[in-house]
């Protein structure tokens, strides 16, 4: 007999904020509700993220075009990393257990959000076949992004 175990980890930030952002006068993200998130906000003045992409796997025959595509892909990877840091990561995990042994263990992750105001620090070759892109995001912008996100979540809840 097989037993199935399914674990879903949601965006705890969103759930915590929905409860914190409800106000008697209506649904909106106030300065007070954003302040309640202070322990969750990074202590650093800026967030930093690095993205990577391999040149040779890019879908083009022209080496120059492959390099340009790898640069773009590494930049998108850095944006994804910043988005994870700002909004969190949704992780879905499923494990199948039979006869007290794990038969199958799968994970899926998803990140969704809006990033603006990121600063491009560097785009550099890393080794012979990889590009590395580093970006930063100011803490004040992070707070603005989270406040906008909270406002949208509260609006959707009502």
Secondary structure as GFF3:
##gff-version 3
##sequence-region A 1 158
A	DSSP	beta_strand	2	9	.	.	.	ID=ss1
A	DSSP	alpha_helix	12	21	.	.	.	ID=ss2
A	DSSP	beta_strand	22	23	.	.	.	ID=ss3
A	DSSP	beta_strand	26	27	.	.	.	ID=ss4
A	DSSP	alpha_helix	31	35	.	.	.	ID=ss5
A	DSSP	three_ten_helix	38	40	.	.	.	ID=ss6
A	DSSP	beta_strand	46	54	.	.	.	ID=ss7
A	DSSP	alpha_helix	63	87	.	.	.	ID=ss8
A	DSSP	beta_strand	90	98	.	.	.	ID=ss9
A	DSSP	beta_strand	101	110	.	.	.	ID=ss10
A	DSSP	beta_strand	119	125	.	.	.	ID=ss11
A	DSSP	beta_strand	130	138	.	.	.	ID=ss12
A	DSSP	alpha_helix	139	157	.	.	.	ID=ss13
###
